[in-house]
């Protein structure tokens, strides 16, 4: 049908979960950089890793906020579409009786 829209609530829920998982994996790298500096030594290296870590933390906080927000919005949309689909199915079932 031309101009129709199709939404798969389960796919939206899966996408929401994937975004949440991506965020969880990204924040782990923050814990790795300090270990390199302690093991490799050198003031310049430690300073560079510290600067990278600070920049990384800031960037991950921004991305993390956006990922969590997107995941919540997508989850909400999935629930809304599923509810709308239930209402349509109920209406078509009762109309045919």
PECORKA-V963834 format. One record per pair of residues at least 6 apart in sequence whose ideal C-beta (glycine too) atoms are under 7 Angstrom apart, sorted by the first residue. I is the first residue (numbers start at 1). J is the second residue. Records with the same first field share a line. If there is no record, write none. Layout:
I=J, J
This chain:
7=81
9=78, 81, 82
12=74, 77, 78
13=75, 78
15=74
16=71, 74, 75, 78
19=67, 70, 71
20=71
22=67
23=64, 67, 68
26=60, 63
27=60, 64
29=56
30=53, 56, 57, 60
33=49, 52, 53
34=53
36=49
37=45, 46, 49, 50
